[in-house]
Amino acid sequence: MKKFLMIFAFGIMAGSISFAQKAKTTSAPVATTTEVSGEPRSGLKLGWIVSQDLLASMPEKVKADSDISKYARAFQDQIESMMKEYQTKGQAFQAGEKTMSEPIKEVKMKEIQDLQNRIESIQQSAKEKVNQKQQDLYQPIIDKAEKAISAVAKEGNYDYIFDKNGGGLLYGKESDNILPLVKKKMGIK
């Protein structure tokens, strides 16, 4: 989806630039120079950043990664303990299976199956909780980075800032948001 949006955005920009260049060559003059902060400039001003590099350089992310690692390790320790119990019970069952009566075999097999189900359940729950913890810890960091990117973009009079590796649009001038126009065209309020 991000790649599609990037391609779409570049397509629109390329079309706009191409249109502006064609308009220059026609008889009707088109002003392509705009006055921003007293400095003349022409066309679009684009910028890019590798957001992963930015996030990796932020001390908050290093701390968040450490906290997430500790949090995940607690789950991993619990799962490893349960896996040892599962292996011990499985080995004990195999060793004594020949001497067990059918009802005892069924009970032991049920215990082992229940333990396996609990392990799988805890693994799934741990994965979800670690993902949620990661999201909770990363969101303020991402918000801080986005705020800084927007501030730099506004100060530098950039029209758009893209993520070089991810291809997504990180900043776009609000004046270029055509949602209200599209909604109006479609009769949506």
DONUSE-778311 format. One line per field, with one value per residue: residue number from 1; x, y, z of N, C-alpha, C, O, CB in turn. Coordinates in Angstrom, 1 decimal, padded with zeros to 4 digits. Glycine has a CB too. Example, Ala and Ser with C-alpha at 12.3 -4.5 7.8 and 13.67 -1.06 7.14 Angstrom:
REM DONUSE-778311
num [1,2];
n.c1 [013.2,012.8];
n.c2 [-005.7,-002.2];
n.c3 [007.8,007.1];
ca.c1 [012.3,013.7];
ca.c2 [-004.5,-001.1];
ca.c3 [007.8,007.1];
c.c1 [013.2,012.9];
c.c2 [-003.3,000.0];
c.c3 [007.8,007.9];
o.c1 [014.2,013.4];
o.c2 [-003.3,001.1];
o.c3 [008.5,008.0];
cb.c1 [011.3,014.1];
cb.c2 [-004.5,-000.6];
cb.c3 [009.0,005.7];
END
This chain:
REM DONUSE-778311
num [1,2,3,4,5,6,7,8,9,10,11,12,13,14,15,16,17,18,19,20,21,22,23,24,25,26,27,28,29,30,31,32,33,34,35,36,37,38,39,40,41,42,43,44,45,46,47,48,49,50,51,52,53,54,55,56,57,58,59,60,61,62,63,64,65,66,67,68,69,70,71,72,73,74,75,76,77,78,79,80,81,82,83,84,85,86,87,88,89,90,91,92,93,94,95,96,97,98,99,100,101,102,103,104,105,106,107,108,109,110,111,112,113,114,115,116,117,118,119,120,121,122,123,124,125,126,127,128,129,130,131,132,133,134,135,136,137,138,139,140,141,142,143,144,145,146,147,148,149,150,151,152,153,154,155,156,157,158,159,160,161,162,163,164,165,166,167,168,169,170,171,172,173,174,175,176,177,178,179,180,181,182,183,184,185,186,187,188,189];
n.c1 [000.8,002.0,003.9,002.3,001.0,003.2,004.1,001.8,001.8,004.2,003.6,001.5,002.9,004.9,003.3,002.2,004.5,005.3,003.0,003.2,005.6,004.9,003.0,004.5,005.7,003.6,001.4,000.2,001.3,002.6,002.9,005.5,007.1,007.2,006.7,008.0,008.6,010.0,011.9,012.5,011.3,011.1,008.8,008.3,009.5,011.2,012.0,013.9,014.2,015.7,013.8,014.1,016.7,016.7,014.9,016.4,018.6,017.6,017.6,015.4,014.3,016.2,016.0,013.4,013.5,015.1,013.4,011.3,012.5,013.2,010.6,009.6,011.3,010.5,008.2,009.3,010.9,008.9,007.6,009.7,010.1,007.7,007.9,010.0,008.7,006.8,008.4,009.5,007.2,006.4,008.5,008.4,005.9,006.4,008.3,006.9,004.7,004.1,003.5,001.3,-002.2,-005.1,-007.0,-005.3,-003.3,-004.9,-005.5,-003.0,-002.1,-004.0,-003.3,-000.8,-001.5,-003.2,-001.3,000.3,-001.5,-001.9,000.7,000.8,-001.2,-000.3,002.0,000.9,-000.6,001.5,002.9,001.0,000.8,003.4,003.7,001.7,002.8,005.2,004.1,002.8,005.0,006.6,004.9,004.9,007.5,007.6,005.7,007.1,009.2,007.8,006.8,009.1,010.1,008.0,008.3,010.9,010.4,008.5,010.0,012.0,010.7,009.6,007.7,007.0,008.0,009.6,010.0,012.9,013.6,011.2,009.4,007.1,004.9,005.9,005.5,003.3,002.2,-000.6,-002.2,-002.2,-003.9,-006.5,-008.9,-011.2,-012.1,-012.6,-014.6,-016.6,-017.1,-018.2,-020.5,-020.5,-020.7];
n.c2 [-001.2,001.3,001.5,001.8,004.2,005.9,005.6,006.6,009.2,010.2,009.9,011.7,014.1,014.1,014.3,016.8,018.4,017.9,018.9,021.6,022.2,021.9,023.8,026.1,026.2,026.8,029.3,030.7,032.3,030.8,031.1,029.9,030.4,030.9,032.9,032.5,033.1,035.3,034.4,033.6,030.7,027.9,025.5,022.3,021.5,018.9,016.5,014.0,011.3,008.8,007.1,005.0,005.2,007.6,007.0,004.9,006.4,007.8,008.3,007.5,005.4,003.4,002.9,002.1,-000.3,-001.8,-002.0,-003.4,-005.8,-006.8,-007.2,-009.1,-011.2,-012.1,-013.4,-015.4,-016.8,-018.0,-019.6,-021.3,-022.7,-024.0,-025.6,-027.3,-028.7,-029.9,-031.6,-033.2,-034.5,-035.8,-037.5,-039.1,-040.3,-041.8,-043.5,-045.0,-045.9,-048.6,-050.0,-048.8,-048.6,-048.4,-046.4,-044.7,-044.0,-042.5,-040.3,-039.3,-038.6,-036.7,-034.7,-034.0,-033.0,-030.9,-029.3,-028.7,-027.2,-025.0,-023.9,-023.1,-021.3,-019.4,-018.6,-017.3,-015.3,-013.9,-013.0,-011.2,-009.4,-008.4,-007.2,-005.2,-003.8,-002.9,-001.2,000.7,001.8,002.7,004.6,007.3,008.0,007.8,009.8,012.0,012.1,012.5,015.0,016.6,016.2,017.4,020.0,020.7,020.5,022.5,024.8,024.7,025.1,022.9,021.0,018.3,015.5,012.5,009.0,007.5,004.7,003.3,004.5,005.9,008.8,011.3,013.9,016.4,019.3,020.9,022.4,021.0,018.9,017.3,016.2,017.6,018.8,016.6,015.3,017.3,017.2,014.7,015.0,014.7,015.5];
n.c3 [000.0,000.8,-001.1,-003.4,-002.8,-002.9,-005.5,-006.8,-005.8,-006.8,-009.4,-009.8,-009.1,-011.1,-013.3,-012.8,-012.9,-015.5,-016.8,-016.0,-017.3,-020.0,-020.1,-019.9,-022.4,-024.1,-025.5,-023.4,-020.5,-017.6,-014.2,-012.4,-010.3,-006.9,-004.1,-001.1,002.2,001.4,-000.3,-003.7,-005.4,-007.6,-008.8,-007.2,-003.9,-002.7,-000.3,001.5,003.8,005.8,007.7,009.5,010.2,011.5,013.7,014.9,015.9,018.0,021.5,023.0,021.7,021.9,024.7,024.8,023.2,024.9,027.2,026.0,025.3,027.9,028.9,027.0,027.6,030.1,029.5,027.8,029.5,031.2,029.2,028.4,030.8,031.0,028.7,029.4,031.5,029.9,028.2,030.2,031.2,028.8,028.3,030.6,030.3,027.9,028.9,030.8,029.6,028.6,030.9,031.9,032.5,030.3,031.0,032.7,030.8,029.1,030.8,031.4,028.8,028.2,030.1,029.1,026.6,027.4,028.6,026.4,024.9,026.7,026.6,023.9,023.9,025.7,024.3,022.1,023.4,024.7,022.4,021.4,023.6,023.8,021.3,021.6,023.7,022.5,020.5,022.2,023.5,021.3,019.9,021.1,020.4,017.7,017.1,018.1,016.3,013.9,014.4,014.5,011.9,010.4,011.4,010.5,007.7,007.3,008.1,006.2,003.9,002.4,000.2,000.1,002.0,001.9,002.8,002.3,002.3,002.9,001.3,001.8,002.2,004.3,005.0,003.9,002.4,003.9,002.3,000.0,000.3,-001.1,-000.2,000.8,-001.6,-003.2,-001.7,-001.9,-004.6,-004.8,-003.4,-000.7,002.7];
ca.c1 [000.0,002.8,004.6,001.3,000.8,004.4,004.1,000.7,002.2,005.2,002.9,000.8,003.9,005.5,002.3,002.1,005.7,005.2,002.0,003.8,006.6,004.2,002.3,005.5,006.0,002.5,001.3,-000.3,002.3,002.2,003.9,006.0,007.9,006.4,007.4,007.8,009.5,010.8,012.8,011.8,011.7,010.2,008.5,008.2,010.7,011.0,013.0,013.7,014.8,015.6,013.1,014.6,018.0,016.3,014.4,017.5,019.5,016.9,017.8,014.1,014.0,017.1,015.4,012.1,013.9,015.6,012.2,010.5,013.3,013.0,009.2,009.5,012.1,009.7,007.3,010.1,011.3,007.7,007.4,010.8,009.8,006.6,008.4,010.7,007.7,006.1,009.3,009.6,006.0,006.4,009.5,007.9,004.8,006.9,009.0,006.0,003.5,003.9,003.0,000.1,-003.5,-005.7,-007.5,-004.2,-002.7,-005.7,-005.4,-001.6,-002.1,-004.8,-002.5,000.3,-002.2,-003.6,-000.1,000.7,-002.5,-001.5,001.9,000.5,-002.1,000.6,002.9,000.0,-000.9,002.8,003.2,000.1,001.1,004.7,003.4,001.0,003.8,006.0,003.3,002.6,006.3,007.1,004.1,005.4,008.8,007.2,005.0,008.2,010.0,007.0,006.7,010.4,010.1,007.1,008.9,012.0,009.8,007.9,011.1,012.8,009.7,009.5,006.3,006.8,009.1,009.4,010.9,013.6,013.5,009.8,008.6,005.8,004.9,006.0,005.0,002.8,001.5,-002.0,-002.9,-002.3,-004.9,-007.7,-010.0,-012.5,-012.6,-013.2,-015.9,-017.6,-017.4,-019.0,-021.7,-020.3,-020.4];
ca.c2 [000.0,002.4,001.6,002.3,005.6,006.6,005.6,007.4,010.6,010.6,010.0,013.0,015.1,014.0,014.8,018.2,019.0,017.8,019.8,022.9,022.4,022.0,025.1,027.1,026.3,027.2,030.7,031.2,032.2,030.2,031.5,028.7,030.9,031.3,033.7,031.9,033.7,036.3,033.7,033.0,029.4,027.4,024.0,021.6,021.3,017.6,016.1,012.6,010.9,007.3,007.2,004.0,005.7,008.6,006.3,004.2,007.3,008.4,007.6,007.0,004.1,002.5,002.6,001.3,-001.6,-002.5,-002.4,-004.5,-007.0,-007.3,-007.6,-010.3,-012.2,-012.7,-014.4,-016.4,-017.6,-018.8,-020.6,-022.3,-023.5,-024.9,-026.5,-028.3,-029.6,-030.7,-032.6,-034.2,-035.3,-036.6,-038.6,-040.0,-041.0,-042.8,-044.5,-045.8,-046.2,-050.0,-050.5,-048.1,-049.1,-047.5,-045.1,-043.9,-043.5,-041.4,-039.2,-038.7,-038.0,-035.5,-033.8,-033.5,-032.2,-029.7,-028.5,-028.2,-026.2,-023.8,-023.3,-022.4,-020.1,-018.4,-018.0,-016.4,-014.1,-013.2,-012.3,-010.0,-008.4,-007.8,-006.3,-004.0,-003.0,-002.2,-000.2,001.7,002.5,003.4,005.6,008.6,008.2,008.1,011.1,013.0,012.1,013.1,016.4,017.2,016.2,018.5,021.3,020.9,020.7,023.9,025.7,024.6,025.3,021.7,020.7,016.9,014.7,011.0,008.1,006.9,003.3,002.9,005.1,006.6,010.2,011.6,015.2,017.0,020.6,020.7,023.0,020.1,017.9,017.6,015.5,018.4,019.0,015.3,015.1,018.2,016.7,013.5,015.4,014.2,016.6];
ca.c3 [000.0,000.9,-002.4,-004.3,-002.5,-003.3,-007.0,-007.1,-005.5,-007.8,-010.7,-009.8,-009.1,-012.4,-014.2,-012.5,-013.4,-016.9,-017.2,-015.8,-018.3,-021.2,-020.0,-020.1,-023.8,-024.8,-025.5,-022.1,-019.5,-016.3,-013.1,-011.6,-009.2,-005.8,-003.1,000.2,003.2,000.8,-001.2,-004.8,-005.8,-008.6,-008.7,-005.9,-003.1,-002.2,000.6,001.9,005.0,006.1,009.0,010.3,010.7,012.5,014.9,015.6,016.6,019.1,022.7,023.5,021.0,022.5,026.0,024.5,022.8,026.1,028.0,025.3,025.4,029.2,028.9,026.2,028.2,031.2,028.8,027.2,030.7,031.5,028.2,028.5,032.0,030.6,027.7,030.2,032.1,028.8,027.8,031.3,031.2,027.6,028.5,031.7,029.6,027.0,029.7,031.6,028.8,028.5,032.2,032.3,032.1,029.3,031.7,033.1,029.6,028.6,031.7,031.2,027.4,028.3,030.8,028.2,025.6,028.0,028.8,025.1,024.6,027.5,026.0,022.6,024.3,026.3,023.3,021.3,024.3,024.9,021.2,021.3,024.6,023.4,020.2,022.1,024.5,021.5,020.0,023.2,023.7,020.1,019.4,021.4,019.7,016.3,017.1,018.2,015.0,012.9,014.7,014.1,010.4,010.0,011.7,009.5,006.4,007.3,008.2,005.0,002.8,001.6,-000.2,000.5,002.6,001.7,003.5,001.2,002.3,003.0,000.2,002.2,002.4,005.8,005.2,002.7,002.8,004.1,001.2,-001.1,000.6,-001.9,000.3,000.8,-002.9,-003.7,-001.0,-002.5,-006.0,-004.7,-002.7,000.7,003.6];
c.c1 [000.9,003.5,003.6,001.1,002.0,004.4,003.0,001.1,003.2,004.6,002.2,001.8,004.6,004.6,002.1,003.3,005.7,004.2,002.5,004.8,006.0,003.5,003.3,005.8,004.8,002.4,000.9,000.8,001.8,003.3,004.2,006.9,007.0,007.2,007.0,008.9,010.5,011.8,012.1,012.3,010.7,010.0,008.3,009.5,010.4,012.2,012.8,014.5,014.7,015.0,013.7,015.9,017.7,015.9,015.6,018.5,018.8,017.1,016.5,013.9,015.0,016.6,014.2,012.5,014.4,014.4,011.4,011.2,013.2,011.6,009.0,010.2,011.4,008.8,008.1,010.5,010.1,007.5,008.4,010.5,008.7,007.0,009.2,009.8,007.0,007.1,009.4,008.4,005.9,007.3,009.0,006.7,005.4,007.6,008.0,004.8,003.1,003.2,001.7,-001.2,-004.1,-006.2,-006.4,-003.5,-003.5,-005.6,-004.0,-001.5,-002.9,-004.0,-001.4,-000.4,-002.6,-002.4,000.4,-000.2,-002.2,-000.3,001.6,-000.3,-001.2,001.5,002.1,-000.2,000.4,003.1,002.3,000.5,002.5,004.5,002.7,002.0,004.7,005.3,003.1,003.9,006.8,006.2,004.5,006.7,008.5,006.6,006.1,008.9,009.1,006.9,007.9,010.5,009.2,007.7,010.0,011.4,009.2,009.0,011.9,011.9,009.6,008.0,006.0,008.1,008.7,010.4,011.6,013.5,012.1,008.9,007.4,006.0,004.9,005.5,004.5,002.1,000.0,-002.8,-003.0,-003.3,-006.2,-008.9,-011.3,-013.0,-013.2,-014.5,-017.0,-018.0,-018.4,-020.3,-021.6,-020.0,-019.5];
c.c2 [001.3,002.6,002.2,003.8,006.4,006.7,006.6,008.9,011.1,010.8,011.4,014.2,015.2,014.6,016.3,019.0,019.0,018.8,021.3,023.2,022.6,023.4,026.2,027.3,026.7,028.7,031.4,031.1,031.6,030.6,030.2,029.1,031.3,032.0,033.1,032.5,034.6,035.7,033.2,031.6,028.9,025.9,023.6,021.4,020.0,017.3,014.6,012.4,009.4,007.3,006.1,004.4,006.8,008.0,005.6,005.1,008.0,007.6,006.9,005.6,003.0,002.0,001.7,-000.1,-002.4,-002.9,-003.5,-005.8,-007.7,-007.9,-009.0,-011.5,-012.9,-013.7,-015.6,-017.4,-018.6,-019.9,-021.7,-023.2,-024.5,-026.0,-027.7,-029.3,-030.5,-031.9,-033.7,-035.1,-036.3,-037.8,-039.6,-040.9,-042.1,-043.9,-045.5,-046.3,-047.7,-050.6,-049.8,-048.7,-048.0,-046.3,-044.2,-043.3,-042.3,-040.1,-038.5,-038.0,-036.7,-034.4,-033.2,-032.6,-030.9,-028.7,-027.9,-027.1,-024.9,-023.1,-022.5,-021.2,-019.0,-017.8,-017.0,-015.1,-013.3,-012.4,-011.0,-009.0,-007.7,-006.8,-005.0,-003.1,-002.2,-001.0,001.0,002.5,003.3,004.6,007.0,009.0,008.6,009.5,012.2,013.2,012.8,014.6,017.2,017.2,017.3,019.8,021.7,021.2,022.1,024.9,025.8,024.8,024.1,021.5,019.2,016.4,013.3,010.2,007.3,005.4,002.7,003.4,005.9,008.1,010.6,013.0,015.7,018.3,020.3,021.3,022.1,018.9,018.2,016.8,016.4,018.6,017.8,015.0,016.0,017.7,015.5,013.8,014.9,015.4,016.2];
c.c3 [000.0,-000.5,-003.4,-004.1,-003.0,-004.8,-007.4,-006.9,-006.5,-009.1,-010.8,-009.9,-010.5,-013.4,-014.0,-013.1,-014.9,-017.5,-017.1,-016.9,-019.7,-021.3,-020.3,-021.6,-024.6,-024.8,-024.2,-021.1,-018.2,-015.3,-012.4,-010.5,-008.1,-004.8,-001.7,001.1,002.5,-000.2,-002.4,-005.0,-006.8,-008.4,-007.3,-005.2,-002.4,-001.3,001.0,003.1,005.1,007.5,010.0,011.0,011.8,013.8,015.7,016.3,017.8,020.4,023.3,022.9,021.6,023.9,025.8,024.1,024.0,027.0,027.3,025.4,026.8,029.4,028.2,026.9,029.4,030.6,028.3,028.4,031.1,030.5,028.2,029.7,031.7,029.6,028.4,030.9,031.0,028.4,028.9,031.3,030.0,027.8,029.6,031.1,028.8,027.8,030.4,030.8,028.7,029.8,032.6,031.7,031.1,029.9,032.1,031.9,029.1,029.5,031.5,029.8,027.5,029.0,029.9,027.1,026.1,028.2,027.5,024.7,025.4,027.0,024.8,022.9,024.9,025.3,022.5,022.2,024.5,023.6,021.1,022.3,024.3,022.3,020.7,022.9,023.6,020.9,020.9,023.5,022.5,019.6,019.8,020.7,018.3,016.2,017.2,016.9,013.9,013.1,014.2,012.5,009.8,010.2,010.7,008.1,006.3,007.3,006.9,003.7,001.9,001.4,000.3,001.0,002.5,002.5,002.4,001.1,002.2,001.9,000.6,002.3,003.9,006.0,003.9,003.2,002.8,002.9,000.0,-000.9,-000.1,-001.4,000.3,-000.6,-003.5,-003.0,-001.6,-003.8,-005.9,-003.9,-001.3,001.5,004.7];
o.c1 [000.6,003.6,003.9,001.0,001.9,004.6,003.2,000.9,003.1,005.0,002.3,001.6,004.8,005.0,002.0,003.2,006.0,004.4,002.3,004.9,006.4,003.5,002.9,006.0,005.0,003.2,001.3,001.3,000.7,004.5,003.4,007.3,006.0,008.4,005.9,010.1,011.7,012.6,011.2,013.4,009.6,010.8,008.2,010.5,009.6,013.3,011.7,015.4,013.8,015.8,013.7,016.2,018.4,016.3,015.6,019.1,019.5,016.8,016.6,013.3,014.5,016.6,014.0,011.9,014.1,014.3,010.9,010.6,013.0,011.4,008.4,009.8,011.5,008.6,007.7,010.5,010.3,007.2,008.1,010.8,008.7,006.5,009.1,010.0,006.8,006.6,009.5,008.5,005.5,007.0,009.2,006.6,005.0,007.6,008.3,003.9,002.0,002.5,001.1,-001.2,-003.6,-006.0,-006.5,-003.1,-003.0,-005.5,-004.0,-001.0,-002.5,-004.1,-001.2,000.2,-002.5,-002.5,000.8,000.2,-002.3,-000.2,002.1,-000.1,-001.4,001.8,002.6,-000.1,000.3,003.5,002.8,000.5,002.6,005.0,003.0,001.9,005.0,005.9,003.2,003.9,007.4,006.8,004.6,006.9,009.1,006.8,006.0,009.2,009.6,006.8,007.9,010.9,009.6,007.5,010.1,011.9,009.4,008.9,012.3,012.4,009.5,007.2,004.9,009.2,007.7,011.5,010.9,013.4,011.8,007.9,006.7,007.1,004.0,005.0,005.1,001.4,-000.6,-003.9,-003.8,-003.4,-006.8,-009.9,-012.3,-014.2,-014.3,-015.5,-018.1,-019.2,-019.2,-021.1,-022.7,-019.1,-019.2];
o.c2 [002.2,003.8,003.0,004.5,007.5,007.8,007.4,009.7,012.2,011.6,012.0,015.1,016.3,015.4,017.1,020.0,020.0,019.4,022.1,024.3,023.5,024.1,027.2,028.4,027.0,029.4,032.5,030.0,032.0,030.3,029.6,028.3,032.1,031.8,033.2,032.3,034.7,036.4,032.4,031.2,029.4,025.2,024.3,021.2,019.9,017.8,014.1,013.2,008.8,007.4,006.4,004.2,006.8,008.3,005.6,004.7,008.7,006.4,005.9,004.7,001.9,000.8,000.7,-001.1,-003.6,-004.1,-004.4,-006.8,-008.9,-009.0,-009.9,-012.6,-014.1,-014.8,-016.8,-018.6,-019.7,-021.0,-022.9,-024.4,-025.7,-027.1,-028.8,-030.5,-031.7,-033.0,-034.9,-036.3,-037.4,-038.9,-040.8,-042.1,-043.3,-045.1,-046.7,-046.9,-048.1,-051.6,-050.2,-049.3,-046.9,-045.2,-043.0,-042.1,-041.3,-039.0,-037.3,-036.9,-035.7,-033.2,-031.9,-031.6,-029.9,-027.5,-026.7,-026.0,-023.8,-021.9,-021.4,-020.1,-017.8,-016.6,-015.9,-014.0,-012.1,-011.2,-009.9,-007.8,-006.5,-005.7,-003.9,-001.9,-001.0,000.1,002.2,003.7,004.3,005.5,007.9,010.1,009.5,010.2,013.2,014.3,013.7,015.4,018.3,018.2,018.0,020.7,022.8,022.1,022.7,025.9,026.9,024.7,024.3,021.7,019.0,016.7,012.8,010.7,006.7,004.8,001.8,002.8,006.4,008.6,010.1,013.3,015.5,018.3,019.7,020.9,022.3,018.0,019.2,016.8,015.9,018.6,017.8,014.6,015.6,017.8,015.3,012.9,014.8,016.3,017.0];
o.c3 [-000.7,-000.9,-004.3,-005.0,-003.6,-005.4,-008.4,-007.8,-007.0,-009.9,-011.9,-010.6,-011.0,-014.3,-015.0,-013.7,-015.5,-018.5,-018.0,-017.4,-020.5,-022.3,-020.9,-022.1,-025.8,-024.1,-024.0,-020.8,-017.8,-015.5,-011.7,-009.7,-008.4,-004.7,-001.3,000.8,002.8,-000.8,-002.3,-004.8,-007.0,-007.9,-006.4,-005.9,-001.5,-001.5,000.8,003.5,004.6,008.5,011.2,012.1,012.8,014.9,016.9,017.3,018.5,020.4,023.9,023.6,021.8,024.2,026.5,024.5,024.1,027.5,028.0,025.6,026.9,030.0,028.8,026.9,029.6,031.2,028.5,028.2,031.4,030.9,028.1,029.6,032.1,029.7,028.0,030.8,031.3,028.2,028.6,031.5,030.1,027.4,029.4,031.4,028.8,027.4,030.5,031.4,028.8,029.7,033.6,030.7,031.1,029.4,032.0,032.0,028.7,029.0,031.4,029.7,026.8,028.6,029.9,026.8,025.5,028.0,027.4,024.1,024.8,026.9,024.6,022.3,024.5,025.3,022.1,021.6,024.4,023.7,020.7,022.0,024.5,022.3,020.2,022.8,023.8,020.8,020.6,023.6,022.6,019.0,018.9,020.3,017.7,015.2,016.5,016.5,013.2,012.1,013.7,012.0,008.9,009.4,010.2,007.4,005.2,006.5,006.5,002.6,000.7,002.2,000.8,000.6,002.9,002.8,001.6,000.0,001.5,001.5,-000.3,002.5,004.6,007.2,002.8,004.2,002.0,002.6,-000.9,-001.7,000.1,-002.1,-000.1,-000.8,-004.2,-003.7,-001.8,-004.1,-006.8,-003.7,-000.7,001.2,005.6];
cb.c1 [-000.9,003.9,005.1,000.0,000.6,005.7,003.8,-000.5,002.8,006.3,001.9,000.0,005.0,005.9,000.9,002.0,007.0,004.8,000.8,004.5,007.6,003.1,001.6,006.8,006.5,001.1,000.4,-001.6,002.9,002.0,003.3,006.7,008.9,005.6,007.0,007.9,010.3,011.6,013.6,012.1,011.7,010.8,009.5,007.5,011.0,010.9,013.1,014.2,014.2,016.9,011.6,014.9,018.8,015.2,013.3,018.3,019.9,015.3,018.4,013.0,014.2,018.5,015.1,011.3,015.1,016.5,011.3,010.4,014.8,013.2,008.3,010.0,013.4,008.9,006.5,011.3,011.7,006.5,007.4,012.1,009.4,005.4,009.3,011.6,006.6,005.8,010.7,009.7,004.7,006.7,010.8,007.3,003.9,008.0,009.9,005.6,003.7,005.2,004.0,000.1,-004.5,-006.7,-008.4,-003.2,-002.6,-007.2,-005.5,-000.5,-002.7,-006.1,-001.8,001.0,-003.4,-004.3,001.1,000.7,-003.9,-001.3,003.0,-000.3,-003.1,001.5,003.3,-001.3,-001.4,003.9,002.9,-001.3,001.2,005.8,002.5,-000.1,004.7,006.5,001.9,002.2,007.4,007.1,002.6,005.6,009.7,006.2,004.1,009.1,010.4,005.6,006.5,011.6,009.6,005.7,009.4,012.9,008.7,007.0,012.1,013.5,010.1,010.1,006.1,006.3,009.5,009.5,010.1,015.1,014.2,009.2,008.3,005.4,003.7,007.5,006.1,001.8,001.8,-002.5,-002.2,-000.9,-005.1,-007.4,-009.7,-012.2,-011.4,-012.2,-015.7,-016.9,-016.1,-018.2,-022.9,-019.2,-021.7];
cb.c2 [000.0,002.2,000.3,001.5,005.9,005.9,004.2,007.1,010.7,009.5,008.9,013.2,014.9,012.6,014.2,018.5,018.3,016.3,019.7,023.1,021.2,020.9,025.3,026.7,024.9,026.6,031.1,030.5,033.6,028.7,032.6,027.7,032.0,030.1,035.2,030.4,032.6,037.1,032.6,033.9,028.4,027.6,023.2,020.3,022.5,016.6,016.9,011.7,011.6,006.6,007.1,002.7,006.3,009.5,005.3,003.4,008.4,008.5,008.5,007.9,004.2,003.1,003.8,002.0,-001.5,-001.6,-001.1,-004.1,-006.7,-006.2,-006.6,-010.1,-011.6,-011.5,-013.8,-015.9,-016.8,-017.9,-019.9,-021.6,-022.6,-024.1,-025.8,-027.6,-028.7,-029.8,-032.0,-033.5,-034.4,-035.8,-038.0,-039.2,-040.1,-042.1,-043.9,-045.1,-045.7,-050.7,-050.4,-046.6,-049.4,-048.2,-045.5,-044.7,-044.6,-041.9,-039.7,-039.8,-039.0,-035.8,-034.4,-034.7,-033.0,-030.0,-029.3,-029.3,-026.6,-024.3,-024.5,-023.4,-020.5,-019.0,-019.2,-017.0,-014.6,-014.2,-013.2,-010.5,-009.1,-008.9,-007.0,-004.5,-004.0,-003.2,-000.7,001.1,001.5,002.4,005.4,008.8,006.9,007.0,011.2,012.6,010.7,012.5,016.6,016.4,014.8,018.3,021.3,019.7,019.6,024.1,025.4,023.3,026.5,020.5,020.8,016.1,015.2,010.7,007.1,007.3,002.7,003.2,004.0,006.1,010.9,011.5,016.2,016.1,021.7,021.3,024.3,019.5,017.8,017.1,015.0,019.8,019.4,014.2,015.4,019.6,016.3,012.5,014.9,013.1,017.2];
cb.c3 [001.2,002.0,-002.9,-004.0,-001.0,-002.9,-007.5,-006.2,-004.1,-007.8,-010.9,-008.5,-008.1,-012.8,-014.0,-011.0,-012.9,-017.4,-016.3,-014.4,-018.4,-021.4,-018.7,-019.4,-024.3,-024.2,-026.6,-021.6,-019.3,-016.4,-012.2,-012.5,-009.7,-005.2,-003.2,000.2,003.9,001.8,-000.5,-006.1,-004.5,-010.0,-009.4,-006.1,-002.1,-003.3,001.9,000.7,006.3,005.9,008.9,009.6,009.6,012.0,014.6,014.5,015.6,018.8,023.8,023.2,019.5,022.7,026.8,023.4,021.8,026.9,028.1,023.8,025.2,030.3,028.3,024.8,028.8,031.9,027.7,026.5,031.8,031.6,026.8,028.7,033.2,030.1,026.7,031.2,032.8,027.6,027.6,032.6,031.2,026.4,029.0,032.9,028.8,026.1,030.7,032.8,027.3,028.2,033.3,031.8,033.2,028.5,032.8,033.9,028.5,028.6,033.2,031.2,026.4,029.1,032.0,027.5,025.0,029.4,029.4,024.1,024.9,029.0,025.7,021.7,025.3,027.5,022.3,020.9,025.6,025.2,020.0,021.6,025.9,023.0,019.1,023.0,025.4,020.4,019.5,024.5,024.2,019.0,019.9,022.9,019.8,015.7,018.3,019.4,014.5,012.9,016.2,014.6,009.8,010.7,013.2,009.5,006.2,008.5,009.3,004.9,002.0,002.3,-001.7,-000.7,004.1,000.2,004.4,001.3,003.5,004.3,-000.7,003.5,001.7,006.2,005.7,001.9,001.7,005.4,000.8,-001.4,002.2,-003.3,001.7,001.5,-003.8,-003.4,000.5,-002.6,-006.7,-004.0,-003.4,000.8,004.2];
END
